[in-house]
Amino acid sequence: MRIKTNDKVQVTTGKDKGKTGKVLQVFVNDKKVVVEGLNLLVKNTRPRKQGEKGQQIKFPAPLNISNVLLICPNCSQPTRVGFKMVEKKATSDKMMSVKQKKYRFCKKCKQTIE
């Protein structure tokens, strides 16, 4: 996934267009993300006990992952995300092996994103 939890993102379409927030949850199978304070829905609850009042509960609903852009922590601009493979040589006594690690990088400033 190009976007992970605790990433800062900007919404590109919909009622919250242009707003930014932190990603709380990522649903990989549905390709959706939940952003803190954005795409709020209101749920009305009934009173459960005698004398209690009903309430309105606001909660963030999932957004499609294609409707958000990652904000690069290095250049602070909304950007697309790319991937690059970096090879690390692991030295051991018996064998020389090469391990590859996949990193995300900003398409604008070309810096890696952790």
KOLGU-4560 file (N, C-alpha, C; in nm, 3 decimals, padded with zeros to 5 digits):
<recs>
<n_xx: 00.084 n_yy: -00.119 n_zz: 00.000 ca_xx: 00.000 ca_yy: 00.000 ca_zz: 00.000 c_xx: 00.089 c_yy: 00.125 c_zz: 00.000 mol: A seq: 1 type: MET>
<n_xx: 00.042 n_yy: 00.224 n_zz: -00.068 ca_xx: 00.119 ca_yy: 00.348 ca_zz: -00.077 c_xx: 00.097 c_yy: 00.437 c_zz: 00.044 mol: A seq: 2 type: ARG>
<n_xx: -00.017 n_yy: 00.419 n_zz: 00.112 ca_xx: -00.048 ca_yy: 00.500 ca_zz: 00.229 c_xx: -00.061 c_yy: 00.407 c_zz: 00.349 mol: A seq: 3 type: ILE>
<n_xx: 00.002 n_yy: 00.446 n_zz: 00.459 ca_xx: 00.002 ca_yy: 00.365 ca_zz: 00.580 c_xx: -00.058 c_yy: 00.445 c_zz: 00.695 mol: A seq: 4 type: LYS>
<n_xx: -00.084 n_yy: 00.378 n_zz: 00.808 ca_xx: -00.137 ca_yy: 00.448 ca_zz: 00.923 c_xx: -00.036 c_yy: 00.550 c_zz: 00.974 mol: A seq: 5 type: THR>
<n_xx: -00.086 n_yy: 00.657 n_zz: 01.034 ca_xx: -00.008 ca_yy: 00.769 ca_zz: 01.086 c_xx: 00.055 c_yy: 00.856 c_zz: 00.978 mol: A seq: 6 type: ASN>
<n_xx: 00.023 n_yy: 00.834 n_zz: 00.850 ca_xx: 00.068 ca_yy: 00.923 ca_zz: 00.744 c_xx: -00.022 c_yy: 01.046 c_zz: 00.742 mol: A seq: 7 type: ASP>
<n_xx: 00.033 n_yy: 01.158 n_zz: 00.699 ca_xx: -00.047 ca_yy: 01.278 ca_zz: 00.683 c_xx: -00.090 c_yy: 01.285 c_zz: 00.536 mol: A seq: 8 type: LYS>
<n_xx: -00.221 n_yy: 01.302 n_zz: 00.513 ca_xx: -00.274 ca_yy: 01.302 ca_zz: 00.376 c_xx: -00.362 c_yy: 01.424 c_zz: 00.353 mol: A seq: 9 type: VAL>
<n_xx: -00.382 n_yy: 01.454 n_zz: 00.224 ca_xx: -00.471 ca_yy: 01.561 ca_zz: 00.181 c_xx: -00.579 c_yy: 01.501 c_zz: 00.093 mol: A seq: 10 type: GLN>
<n_xx: -00.705 n_yy: 01.544 n_zz: 00.115 ca_xx: -00.818 ca_yy: 01.493 ca_zz: 00.038 c_xx: -00.826 c_yy: 01.572 c_zz: -00.093 mol: A seq: 11 type: VAL>
<n_xx: -00.842 n_yy: 01.500 n_zz: -00.206 ca_xx: -00.843 ca_yy: 01.566 ca_zz: -00.336 c_xx: -00.983 c_yy: 01.585 c_zz: -00.393 mol: A seq: 12 type: THR>
<n_xx: -01.083 n_yy: 01.509 n_zz: -00.348 ca_xx: -01.218 ca_yy: 01.524 ca_zz: -00.399 c_xx: -01.320 c_yy: 01.513 c_zz: -00.287 mol: A seq: 13 type: THR>
<n_xx: -01.441 n_yy: 01.559 n_zz: -00.314 ca_xx: -01.550 ca_yy: 01.543 ca_zz: -00.218 c_xx: -01.572 c_yy: 01.667 c_zz: -00.134 mol: A seq: 14 type: GLY>
<n_xx: -01.652 n_yy: 01.651 n_zz: -00.030 ca_xx: -01.691 ca_yy: 01.765 ca_zz: 00.054 c_xx: -01.576 c_yy: 01.819 c_zz: 00.137 mol: A seq: 15 type: LYS>
<n_xx: -01.473 n_yy: 01.739 n_zz: 00.161 ca_xx: -01.357 ca_yy: 01.782 ca_zz: 00.241 c_xx: -01.235 c_yy: 01.809 c_zz: 00.153 mol: A seq: 16 type: ASP>
<n_xx: -01.256 n_yy: 01.848 n_zz: 00.029 ca_xx: -01.146 ca_yy: 01.870 ca_zz: -00.066 c_xx: -01.050 c_yy: 01.977 c_zz: -00.013 mol: A seq: 17 type: LYS>
<n_xx: -00.920 n_yy: 01.945 n_zz: -00.015 ca_xx: -00.818 ca_yy: 02.038 ca_zz: 00.029 c_xx: -00.781 c_yy: 02.026 c_zz: 00.176 mol: A seq: 18 type: GLY>
<n_xx: -00.858 n_yy: 01.956 n_zz: 00.254 ca_xx: -00.830 ca_yy: 01.942 ca_zz: 00.397 c_xx: -00.727 c_yy: 01.831 c_zz: 00.420 mol: A seq: 19 type: LYS>
<n_xx: -00.653 n_yy: 01.844 n_zz: 00.530 ca_xx: -00.551 ca_yy: 01.745 ca_zz: 00.562 c_xx: -00.582 c_yy: 01.680 c_zz: 00.696 mol: A seq: 20 type: THR>
<n_xx: -00.529 n_yy: 01.561 n_zz: 00.715 ca_xx: -00.548 ca_yy: 01.489 ca_zz: 00.840 c_xx: -00.457 c_yy: 01.368 c_zz: 00.847 mol: A seq: 21 type: GLY>
<n_xx: -00.458 n_yy: 01.304 n_zz: 00.963 ca_xx: -00.376 ca_yy: 01.186 ca_zz: 00.987 c_xx: -00.457 c_yy: 01.060 c_zz: 00.961 mol: A seq: 22 type: LYS>
<n_xx: -00.397 n_yy: 00.962 n_zz: 00.900 ca_xx: -00.464 ca_yy: 00.836 ca_zz: 00.870 c_xx: -00.474 c_yy: 00.753 c_zz: 00.998 mol: A seq: 23 type: VAL>
<n_xx: -00.597 n_yy: 00.715 n_zz: 01.033 ca_xx: -00.620 ca_yy: 00.633 ca_zz: 01.152 c_xx: -00.620 c_yy: 00.485 c_zz: 01.122 mol: A seq: 24 type: LEU>
<n_xx: -00.680 n_yy: 00.448 n_zz: 01.007 ca_xx: -00.696 ca_yy: 00.308 ca_zz: 00.971 c_xx: -00.682 c_yy: 00.292 c_zz: 00.820 mol: A seq: 25 type: GLN>
<n_xx: -00.630 n_yy: 00.178 n_zz: 00.778 ca_xx: -00.622 ca_yy: 00.145 ca_zz: 00.636 c_xx: -00.688 c_yy: 00.010 c_zz: 00.616 mol: A seq: 26 type: VAL>
<n_xx: -00.785 n_yy: 00.005 n_zz: 00.524 ca_xx: -00.850 ca_yy: -00.119 ca_zz: 00.487 c_xx: -00.794 c_yy: -00.163 c_zz: 00.352 mol: A seq: 27 type: PHE>
<n_xx: -00.701 n_yy: -00.258 n_zz: 00.355 ca_xx: -00.627 ca_yy: -00.298 ca_zz: 00.236 c_xx: -00.718 c_yy: -00.366 c_zz: 00.134 mol: A seq: 28 type: VAL>
<n_xx: -00.805 n_yy: -00.455 n_zz: 00.178 ca_xx: -00.891 ca_yy: -00.529 ca_zz: 00.085 c_xx: -00.993 c_yy: -00.438 c_zz: 00.017 mol: A seq: 29 type: ASN>
<n_xx: -01.044 n_yy: -00.338 n_zz: 00.088 ca_xx: -01.143 ca_yy: -00.247 ca_zz: 00.032 c_xx: -01.080 c_yy: -00.125 c_zz: -00.034 mol: A seq: 30 type: ASP>
<n_xx: -00.949 n_yy: -00.106 n_zz: -00.018 ca_xx: -00.876 ca_yy: 00.010 ca_zz: -00.070 c_xx: -00.936 c_yy: 00.140 c_zz: -00.018 mol: A seq: 31 type: LYS>
<n_xx: -00.953 n_yy: 00.145 n_zz: 00.115 ca_xx: -01.010 ca_yy: 00.263 ca_zz: 00.180 c_xx: -00.924 c_yy: 00.302 c_zz: 00.300 mol: A seq: 32 type: LYS>
<n_xx: -00.931 n_yy: 00.431 n_zz: 00.335 ca_xx: -00.860 ca_yy: 00.483 ca_zz: 00.451 c_xx: -00.955 c_yy: 00.566 c_zz: 00.536 mol: A seq: 33 type: VAL>
<n_xx: -00.931 n_yy: 00.568 n_zz: 00.666 ca_xx: -01.007 ca_yy: 00.653 ca_zz: 00.759 c_xx: -00.913 c_yy: 00.764 c_zz: 00.802 mol: A seq: 34 type: VAL>
<n_xx: -00.956 n_yy: 00.890 n_zz: 00.778 ca_xx: -00.874 ca_yy: 01.006 ca_zz: 00.810 c_xx: -00.935 c_yy: 01.079 c_zz: 00.929 mol: A seq: 35 type: VAL>
<n_xx: -00.852 n_yy: 01.117 n_zz: 01.024 ca_xx: -00.897 ca_yy: 01.181 ca_zz: 01.147 c_xx: -00.963 c_yy: 01.316 c_zz: 01.118 mol: A seq: 36 type: GLU>
<n_xx: -01.089 n_yy: 01.329 n_zz: 01.159 ca_xx: -01.161 ca_yy: 01.456 ca_zz: 01.148 c_xx: -01.218 c_yy: 01.488 c_zz: 01.012 mol: A seq: 37 type: GLY>
<n_xx: -01.207 n_yy: 01.397 n_zz: 00.916 ca_xx: -01.258 ca_yy: 01.422 ca_zz: 00.781 c_xx: -01.363 c_yy: 01.318 c_zz: 00.743 mol: A seq: 38 type: LEU>
<n_xx: -01.453 n_yy: 01.355 n_zz: 00.653 ca_xx: -01.562 ca_yy: 01.269 ca_zz: 00.606 c_xx: -01.647 c_yy: 01.221 c_zz: 00.724 mol: A seq: 39 type: ASN>
<n_xx: -01.685 n_yy: 01.316 n_zz: 00.809 ca_xx: -01.760 ca_yy: 01.283 ca_zz: 00.930 c_xx: -01.905 c_yy: 01.251 c_zz: 00.898 mol: A seq: 40 type: LEU>
<n_xx: -01.954 n_yy: 01.143 n_zz: 00.955 ca_xx: -02.094 ca_yy: 01.106 ca_zz: 00.946 c_xx: -02.156 c_yy: 01.117 c_zz: 01.084 mol: A seq: 41 type: LEU>
<n_xx: -02.288 n_yy: 01.140 n_zz: 01.087 ca_xx: -02.359 ca_yy: 01.156 ca_zz: 01.213 c_xx: -02.452 c_yy: 01.037 c_zz: 01.232 mol: A seq: 42 type: VAL>
<n_xx: -02.442 n_yy: 00.975 n_zz: 01.350 ca_xx: -02.528 ca_yy: 00.863 ca_zz: 01.383 c_xx: -02.613 c_yy: 00.903 c_zz: 01.503 mol: A seq: 43 type: LYS>
<n_xx: -02.745 n_yy: 00.889 n_zz: 01.490 ca_xx: -02.835 ca_yy: 00.922 ca_zz: 01.600 c_xx: -02.859 c_yy: 00.798 c_zz: 01.684 mol: A seq: 44 type: ASN>
<n_xx: -02.846 n_yy: 00.814 n_zz: 01.816 ca_xx: -02.870 ca_yy: 00.701 ca_zz: 01.905 c_xx: -02.993 c_yy: 00.731 c_zz: 01.992 mol: A seq: 45 type: THR>
<n_xx: -03.065 n_yy: 00.628 n_zz: 02.023 ca_xx: -03.184 ca_yy: 00.640 ca_zz: 02.106 c_xx: -03.144 c_yy: 00.632 c_zz: 02.252 mol: A seq: 46 type: ARG>
<n_xx: -03.227 n_yy: 00.689 n_zz: 02.341 ca_xx: -03.200 ca_yy: 00.673 ca_zz: 02.484 c_xx: -03.223 c_yy: 00.528 c_zz: 02.526 mol: A seq: 47 type: PRO>
<n_xx: -03.133 n_yy: 00.475 n_zz: 02.606 ca_xx: -03.142 ca_yy: 00.335 ca_zz: 02.651 c_xx: -03.220 c_yy: 00.321 c_zz: 02.782 mol: A seq: 48 type: ARG>
<n_xx: -03.200 n_yy: 00.416 n_zz: 02.872 ca_xx: -03.265 ca_yy: 00.408 ca_zz: 03.003 c_xx: -03.365 c_yy: 00.522 c_zz: 03.020 mol: A seq: 49 type: LYS>
<n_xx: -03.451 n_yy: 00.508 n_zz: 03.119 ca_xx: -03.550 ca_yy: 00.611 ca_zz: 03.150 c_xx: -03.477 c_yy: 00.739 c_zz: 03.194 mol: A seq: 50 type: GLN>
<n_xx: -03.511 n_yy: 00.851 n_zz: 03.134 ca_xx: -03.452 ca_yy: 00.978 ca_zz: 03.172 c_xx: -03.327 c_yy: 01.015 c_zz: 03.094 mol: A seq: 51 type: GLY>
<n_xx: -03.272 n_yy: 00.923 n_zz: 03.018 ca_xx: -03.156 ca_yy: 00.952 ca_zz: 02.935 c_xx: -03.199 c_yy: 01.026 c_zz: 02.809 mol: A seq: 52 type: GLU>
<n_xx: -03.105 n_yy: 01.099 n_zz: 02.749 ca_xx: -03.134 ca_yy: 01.169 ca_zz: 02.624 c_xx: -03.068 c_yy: 01.094 c_zz: 02.508 mol: A seq: 53 type: LYS>
<n_xx: -03.125 n_yy: 01.113 n_zz: 02.391 ca_xx: -03.062 ca_yy: 01.059 ca_zz: 02.271 c_xx: -02.941 c_yy: 01.145 c_zz: 02.234 mol: A seq: 54 type: GLY>
<n_xx: -02.852 n_yy: 01.089 n_zz: 02.156 ca_xx: -02.729 ca_yy: 01.161 ca_zz: 02.122 c_xx: -02.703 c_yy: 01.154 c_zz: 01.972 mol: A seq: 55 type: GLN>
<n_xx: -02.621 n_yy: 01.247 n_zz: 01.926 ca_xx: -02.568 ca_yy: 01.241 ca_zz: 01.792 c_xx: -02.419 c_yy: 01.212 c_zz: 01.803 mol: A seq: 56 type: GLN>
<n_xx: -02.375 n_yy: 01.103 n_zz: 01.743 ca_xx: -02.235 ca_yy: 01.064 ca_zz: 01.748 c_xx: -02.174 c_yy: 01.090 c_zz: 01.610 mol: A seq: 57 type: ILE>
<n_xx: -02.065 n_yy: 01.169 n_zz: 01.607 ca_xx: -01.995 ca_yy: 01.196 ca_zz: 01.481 c_xx: -01.874 c_yy: 01.103 c_zz: 01.475 mol: A seq: 58 type: LYS>
<n_xx: -01.857 n_yy: 01.040 n_zz: 01.360 ca_xx: -01.743 ca_yy: 00.950 ca_zz: 01.343 c_xx: -01.692 c_yy: 00.960 c_zz: 01.199 mol: A seq: 59 type: PHE>
<n_xx: -01.560 n_yy: 00.942 n_zz: 01.179 ca_xx: -01.504 ca_yy: 00.949 ca_zz: 01.044 c_xx: -01.535 c_yy: 00.821 c_zz: 00.966 mol: A seq: 60 type: PRO>
<n_xx: -01.585 n_yy: 00.839 n_zz: 00.845 ca_xx: -01.615 ca_yy: 00.725 ca_zz: 00.758 c_xx: -01.497 c_yy: 00.701 c_zz: 00.663 mol: A seq: 61 type: ALA>
<n_xx: -01.484 n_yy: 00.580 n_zz: 00.611 ca_xx: -01.373 ca_yy: 00.551 ca_zz: 00.519 c_xx: -01.384 c_yy: 00.627 c_zz: 00.387 mol: A seq: 62 type: PRO>
<n_xx: -01.269 n_yy: 00.668 n_zz: 00.335 ca_xx: -01.256 ca_yy: 00.731 ca_zz: 00.204 c_xx: -01.186 c_yy: 00.635 c_zz: 00.111 mol: A seq: 63 type: LEU>
<n_xx: -01.213 n_yy: 00.647 n_zz: -00.018 ca_xx: -01.139 ca_yy: 00.568 ca_zz: -00.116 c_xx: -00.995 c_yy: 00.617 c_zz: -00.119 mol: A seq: 64 type: ASN>
<n_xx: -00.902 n_yy: 00.525 n_zz: -00.130 ca_xx: -00.760 ca_yy: 00.560 ca_zz: -00.123 c_xx: -00.716 c_yy: 00.644 c_zz: -00.243 mol: A seq: 65 type: ILE>
<n_xx: -00.792 n_yy: 00.638 n_zz: -00.354 ca_xx: -00.758 ca_yy: 00.718 ca_zz: -00.471 c_xx: -00.795 c_yy: 00.864 c_zz: -00.453 mol: A seq: 66 type: SER>
<n_xx: -00.870 n_yy: 00.897 n_zz: -00.348 ca_xx: -00.913 ca_yy: 01.035 ca_zz: -00.324 c_xx: -00.824 c_yy: 01.109 c_zz: -00.226 mol: A seq: 67 type: ASN>
<n_xx: -00.713 n_yy: 01.050 n_zz: -00.187 ca_xx: -00.620 ca_yy: 01.116 ca_zz: -00.097 c_xx: -00.478 c_yy: 01.113 c_zz: -00.154 mol: A seq: 68 type: VAL>
<n_xx: -00.399 n_yy: 01.217 n_zz: -00.120 ca_xx: -00.259 ca_yy: 01.224 ca_zz: -00.159 c_xx: -00.175 c_yy: 01.233 c_zz: -00.033 mol: A seq: 69 type: LEU>
<n_xx: -00.064 n_yy: 01.164 n_zz: -00.033 ca_xx: 00.028 ca_yy: 01.167 ca_zz: 00.079 c_xx: 00.099 c_yy: 01.301 c_zz: 00.083 mol: A seq: 70 type: LEU>
<n_xx: 00.112 n_yy: 01.359 n_zz: 00.202 ca_xx: 00.192 ca_yy: 01.481 ca_zz: 00.219 c_xx: 00.331 c_yy: 01.438 c_zz: 00.262 mol: A seq: 71 type: ILE>
<n_xx: 00.428 n_yy: 01.474 n_zz: 00.181 ca_xx: 00.566 ca_yy: 01.433 ca_zz: 00.206 c_xx: 00.618 c_yy: 01.498 c_zz: 00.334 mol: A seq: 72 type: CYS>
<n_xx: 00.676 n_yy: 01.420 n_zz: 00.427 ca_xx: 00.729 ca_yy: 01.480 ca_zz: 00.549 c_xx: 00.853 c_yy: 01.564 c_zz: 00.526 mol: A seq: 73 type: PRO>
<n_xx: 00.919 n_yy: 01.547 n_zz: 00.411 ca_xx: 01.041 ca_yy: 01.622 ca_zz: 00.382 c_xx: 01.013 c_yy: 01.757 c_zz: 00.316 mol: A seq: 74 type: ASN>
<n_xx: 00.930 n_yy: 01.757 n_zz: 00.210 ca_xx: 00.903 ca_yy: 01.881 ca_zz: 00.137 c_xx: 00.767 c_yy: 01.942 c_zz: 00.170 mol: A seq: 75 type: CYS>
<n_xx: 00.686 n_yy: 01.875 n_zz: 00.250 ca_xx: 00.554 ca_yy: 01.923 ca_zz: 00.296 c_xx: 00.458 c_yy: 01.956 c_zz: 00.183 mol: A seq: 76 type: SER>
<n_xx: 00.465 n_yy: 01.883 n_zz: 00.074 ca_xx: 00.374 ca_yy: 01.902 ca_zz: -00.039 c_xx: 00.299 c_yy: 01.773 c_zz: -00.065 mol: A seq: 77 type: GLN>
<n_xx: 00.172 n_yy: 01.783 n_zz: -00.111 ca_xx: 00.101 ca_yy: 01.661 ca_zz: -00.149 c_xx: 00.166 c_yy: 01.601 c_zz: -00.273 mol: A seq: 78 type: PRO>
<n_xx: 00.193 n_yy: 01.473 n_zz: -00.269 ca_xx: 00.268 ca_yy: 01.410 ca_zz: -00.377 c_xx: 00.223 c_yy: 01.267 c_zz: -00.399 mol: A seq: 79 type: THR>
<n_xx: 00.259 n_yy: 01.215 n_zz: -00.513 ca_xx: 00.239 ca_yy: 01.073 ca_zz: -00.540 c_xx: 00.355 c_yy: 00.996 c_zz: -00.478 mol: A seq: 80 type: ARG>
<n_xx: 00.334 n_yy: 00.867 n_zz: -00.460 ca_xx: 00.433 ca_yy: 00.784 ca_zz: -00.394 c_xx: 00.488 c_yy: 00.683 c_zz: -00.492 mol: A seq: 81 type: VAL>
<n_xx: 00.619 n_yy: 00.666 n_zz: -00.491 ca_xx: 00.683 ca_yy: 00.563 ca_zz: -00.572 c_xx: 00.753 c_yy: 00.465 c_zz: -00.481 mol: A seq: 82 type: GLY>
<n_xx: 00.800 n_yy: 00.356 n_zz: -00.540 ca_xx: 00.873 ca_yy: 00.255 ca_zz: -00.465 c_xx: 01.008 c_yy: 00.232 c_zz: -00.530 mol: A seq: 83 type: PHE>
<n_xx: 01.108 n_yy: 00.206 n_zz: -00.447 ca_xx: 01.237 ca_yy: 00.163 ca_zz: -00.500 c_xx: 01.294 c_yy: 00.054 c_zz: -00.411 mol: A seq: 84 type: LYS>
<n_xx: 01.366 n_yy: -00.035 n_zz: -00.474 ca_xx: 01.427 ca_yy: -00.146 ca_zz: -00.404 c_xx: 01.573 c_yy: -00.111 c_zz: -00.376 mol: A seq: 85 type: MET>
<n_xx: 01.613 n_yy: -00.126 n_zz: -00.250 ca_xx: 01.751 ca_yy: -00.099 ca_zz: -00.210 c_xx: 01.812 c_yy: -00.231 c_zz: -00.166 mol: A seq: 86 type: VAL>
<n_xx: 01.927 n_yy: -00.260 n_zz: -00.222 ca_xx: 01.994 ca_yy: -00.386 ca_zz: -00.190 c_xx: 02.087 c_yy: -00.367 c_zz: -00.071 mol: A seq: 87 type: GLU>
<n_xx: 02.081 n_yy: -00.460 n_zz: 00.021 ca_xx: 02.170 ca_yy: -00.461 ca_zz: 00.135 c_xx: 02.247 c_yy: -00.592 c_zz: 00.131 mol: A seq: 88 type: LYS>
<n_xx: 02.377 n_yy: -00.583 n_zz: 00.143 ca_xx: 02.457 ca_yy: -00.704 ca_zz: 00.144 c_xx: 02.474 c_yy: -00.751 c_zz: 00.287 mol: A seq: 89 type: LYS>
<n_xx: 02.427 n_yy: -00.869 n_zz: 00.313 ca_xx: 02.440 ca_yy: -00.928 ca_zz: 00.446 c_xx: 02.562 c_yy: -01.019 c_zz: 00.446 mol: A seq: 90 type: ALA>
<n_xx: 02.655 n_yy: -00.990 n_zz: 00.532 ca_xx: 02.776 ca_yy: -01.073 ca_zz: 00.537 c_xx: 02.766 c_yy: -01.171 c_zz: 00.653 mol: A seq: 91 type: THR>
<n_xx: 02.795 n_yy: -01.292 n_zz: 00.622 ca_xx: 02.802 ca_yy: -01.394 ca_zz: 00.726 c_xx: 02.925 c_yy: -01.481 c_zz: 00.697 mol: A seq: 92 type: SER>
<n_xx: 02.956 n_yy: -01.567 n_zz: 00.789 ca_xx: 03.076 ca_yy: -01.648 ca_zz: 00.774 c_xx: 03.063 c_yy: -01.750 c_zz: 00.662 mol: A seq: 93 type: ASP>
<n_xx: 02.942 n_yy: -01.804 n_zz: 00.644 ca_xx: 02.925 ca_yy: -01.913 ca_zz: 00.548 c_xx: 02.890 c_yy: -01.864 c_zz: 00.408 mol: A seq: 94 type: LYS>
<n_xx: 02.797 n_yy: -01.765 n_zz: 00.397 ca_xx: 02.752 ca_yy: -01.724 ca_zz: 00.264 c_xx: 02.741 c_yy: -01.572 c_zz: 00.256 mol: A seq: 95 type: MET>
<n_xx: 02.755 n_yy: -01.524 n_zz: 00.134 ca_xx: 02.727 ca_yy: -01.383 ca_zz: 00.106 c_xx: 02.589 c_yy: -01.378 c_zz: 00.045 mol: A seq: 96 type: MET>
<n_xx: 02.499 n_yy: -01.305 n_zz: 00.105 ca_xx: 02.364 ca_yy: -01.295 ca_zz: 00.051 c_xx: 02.325 c_yy: -01.149 c_zz: 00.035 mol: A seq: 97 type: SER>
<n_xx: 02.235 n_yy: -01.126 n_zz: -00.060 ca_xx: 02.188 ca_yy: -00.991 ca_zz: -00.088 c_xx: 02.040 c_yy: -00.985 c_zz: -00.050 mol: A seq: 98 type: VAL>
<n_xx: 02.007 n_yy: -00.892 n_zz: 00.037 ca_xx: 01.867 ca_yy: -00.873 ca_zz: 00.076 c_xx: 01.818 c_yy: -00.743 c_zz: 00.016 mol: A seq: 99 type: LYS>
<n_xx: 01.694 n_yy: -00.746 n_zz: -00.032 ca_xx: 01.635 ca_yy: -00.625 ca_zz: -00.088 c_xx: 01.528 c_yy: -00.574 c_zz: 00.005 mol: A seq: 100 type: GLN>
<n_xx: 01.523 n_yy: -00.442 n_zz: 00.019 ca_xx: 01.423 ca_yy: -00.379 ca_zz: 00.102 c_xx: 01.349 c_yy: -00.277 c_zz: 00.015 mol: A seq: 101 type: LYS>
<n_xx: 01.217 n_yy: -00.274 n_zz: 00.032 ca_xx: 01.132 ca_yy: -00.187 ca_zz: -00.048 c_xx: 01.106 c_yy: -00.057 c_zz: 00.029 mol: A seq: 102 type: LYS>
<n_xx: 01.137 n_yy: 00.056 n_zz: -00.032 ca_xx: 01.116 ca_yy: 00.187 ca_zz: 00.029 c_xx: 01.018 c_yy: 00.269 c_zz: -00.051 mol: A seq: 103 type: TYR>
<n_xx: 00.939 n_yy: 00.353 n_zz: 00.019 ca_xx: 00.853 ca_yy: 00.450 ca_zz: -00.048 c_xx: 00.936 c_yy: 00.577 c_zz: -00.068 mol: A seq: 104 type: ARG>
<n_xx: 00.911 n_yy: 00.649 n_zz: -00.179 ca_xx: 00.979 ca_yy: 00.776 ca_zz: -00.199 c_xx: 00.884 c_yy: 00.878 c_zz: -00.261 mol: A seq: 105 type: PHE>
<n_xx: 00.913 n_yy: 01.004 n_zz: -00.233 ca_xx: 00.834 ca_yy: 01.117 ca_zz: -00.284 c_xx: 00.871 c_yy: 01.140 c_zz: -00.430 mol: A seq: 106 type: CYS>
<n_xx: 00.770 n_yy: 01.157 n_zz: -00.515 ca_xx: 00.796 ca_yy: 01.177 ca_zz: -00.657 c_xx: 00.843 c_yy: 01.320 c_zz: -00.686 mol: A seq: 107 type: LYS>
<n_xx: 00.822 n_yy: 01.413 n_zz: -00.590 ca_xx: 00.863 ca_yy: 01.552 ca_zz: -00.613 c_xx: 01.007 c_yy: 01.578 c_zz: -00.568 mol: A seq: 108 type: LYS>
<n_xx: 01.039 n_yy: 01.540 n_zz: -00.444 ca_xx: 01.172 ca_yy: 01.571 ca_zz: -00.392 c_xx: 01.266 c_yy: 01.450 c_zz: -00.394 mol: A seq: 109 type: CYS>
<n_xx: 01.216 n_yy: 01.333 n_zz: -00.433 ca_xx: 01.294 ca_yy: 01.209 ca_zz: -00.447 c_xx: 01.354 c_yy: 01.160 c_zz: -00.316 mol: A seq: 110 type: LYS>
<n_xx: 01.301 n_yy: 01.203 n_zz: -00.200 ca_xx: 01.349 ca_yy: 01.157 ca_zz: -00.070 c_xx: 01.269 c_yy: 01.035 c_zz: -00.026 mol: A seq: 111 type: GLN>
<n_xx: 01.332 n_yy: 00.947 n_zz: 00.050 ca_xx: 01.260 ca_yy: 00.829 ca_zz: 00.101 c_xx: 01.167 c_yy: 00.869 c_zz: 00.213 mol: A seq: 112 type: THR>
<n_xx: 01.055 n_yy: 00.798 n_zz: 00.223 ca_xx: 00.956 ca_yy: 00.821 ca_zz: 00.326 c_xx: 00.955 c_yy: 00.700 c_zz: 00.418 mol: A seq: 113 type: ILE>
<n_xx: 00.967 n_yy: 00.724 n_zz: 00.546 ca_xx: 00.968 ca_yy: 00.612 ca_zz: 00.642 c_xx: 00.836 c_yy: 00.598 c_zz: 00.710 mol: A seq: 114 type: GLU>
</recs>
